[in-house]
Amino acid sequence: MKRILLPAGGAVLATGLLAAGLAGTANAVPDWAYDTMAKDAPSAVDVAEFWLAANGATNNLAKATPYTWETKATPTLNAGGGYTPDGKPGVVAPTGEEKKTAAKVKNINLPKSIGKVFFVDDKNQLKWCSATSIQGKYRNLVSTAAHCVYDDKADASVADNWVFVPGYYQGKTPWGIYVGKTAYTHYDFANYEDYDRDYAFVTVYNGVQIGGGEGKVVTKDEYDKFTGPKGVKTTEITAAQYQECKDFNGKETSDCYAKEESSQELVGPDWVELGEDGKPKPGGLKAVKVQDEVTKAQYEAAPSGNGQGYKDYIATEHVTKAVYDAYTGPGYRKIDGVGNYTITHYYLEKWVKATKTTKYFKDTFAIVEGFIKDVGKLGDNVGGQGFTWNQKPEQTVFVFGYPADAHPDGNKAYTGVTPKWTYGKTTGKTYVQASTKVEEHIGLKSSFTPGADGGPWLAKYSNAKRLGYVNGVTSLFGDQDKNGRYDLITTPYFDGETAAIYTKASAVWSGSIVK
């Protein structure tokens, strides 16, 4: 257990994150920090719709790429001394764990609880990490790495549009999409980017599925109040049908209206509207001359006189330099000898039959109910792993995640499409790396690559129940023998301070975003 030391008389500047202590912790300085993600139901709906929005046949989930380190320099983690727990070991049982002996099997069954977290980073890029559902009072909690929640390149601000998708596969959300509500991490990571505390617990709203639903015709008032998918169908009707639509006072209603439309048809200058007898109709239409601006060259090429397409008139206007520079029309621009900015406009005769007609329309207002469906609590759908802390090193753990990035030498062994697993005994020594302030990481020999960030380290994993106890999250990747291949993954040691943060997060309610 370590603390960041501050200069005497110095002040701590928290980056907008609230921090408070928990009863029972040994330190006076608060251990945990939290930040709001989607602040309310409408905001959460916007986040869910953002990820499922399709551009062509691909939604934003499928466009996201794995979170990777900005530098390709492979980190070296030096072995240090052993870790000393800060208290007694503790355990929280997984969601729905059955009290029966697990059968021995050869194949590893992947946990139903694992999936990907998606977020938008400080460069506005769509990214993902690995994560798992974990037990909580309201069955709404996700465990992952803190760097998959807080953007350490943007003053540890919480990542935008953060969601968890258990069982994610190529744009599909089989158990729904769960929008983050509140993120909890250690004060030292939120304020000092201390990777010895690179873990986070995120409360999520109830899951949603977007799509489908049933259409329903509603009134204009109901349509205006509805916030989900909706649309208006406009149909042309007869004058008689329009009269039937009017209200008791003979006025238009919100769904029936008349619209006057103008049209112009080219004619000669002598055209007149004829009656049934073939003679000019009394009060009938006549040819009307309208403006038709053309270029100087077109004007000079036109004939003089009276007729369709003949020269009409020229008009010159004096303008400011700004108007002169911005003008893009057919007029001729010129700066005279004394610096006047002028635009000369050229017009040809254009004779038309101008008519006005009245058309009548009726609008039908429709909404789609059930387009956004609440699928319930995360833990009720996929279960939740247990949680344990202050455990002895050199214990067997199973690590799950979505490794995706290439090895430092360019070899790409994983795609990130499907979850993978690795297992073994954790190291008895801690790992140290100055650049990430790491002094107390626990290691595991593994060929996992970035993309597996945030994936759970499960102790006492039951293959039959697909449940275990989260005792770490993948944080760093190392190439210890310097052969260009990752051969080590590390996790922060889960101690009493980790337990305090988990306890705080696991007691927070979130609720539904579907109203």
Buried (B, 14 or more C-beta within 10 A) or exposed (E): BEEEEEEEEEEEEEEEBEBEBBEEBEBEEBBBBBBBBBEEBEBBBEBBBBBBEEEEEEBBBBBBEBBBBEEEEBBBBEEBEEBEBBBEEBBBBBBEBEEEEBEEEEEBEBBBBBBBBBBBBEEEEBBBBBBBBBBBEBBBBBBBBBBBBBBBEBEBBBBBBBBBBBBBBEBEBBBBBBBBBBBBBBBBBBBBBBBBBBBBBBBBBBBBBBEEBEBBEBEEEEBEEBEBBBEEEEEEBEEEEBEEBEEEEEEEEEBBBEEEEEEEEEBEBEBEBEEEEEEEBEEEBBBBBEEBBBEBEBBEEBEEEEBBBBBBEEEEEEBEEEEBEEEEEBBBEEEEEEEEBBBBBBBBBBBBBBEEEEBBBBBEBBBBEBBBBBBBBBBBBBBBBBBBBBBEBEBEBBBBBBBBBBBBEEEEBBEBEEBBBBBEEBBBBBBBBEEBBBBBBBBBEBBBBBBBBBBBBBBBBBBEBBBBBBBBBBBBBBBBEEEEBBBBBBBBBBBBBBBBBBBBBBEBEBBBBBE
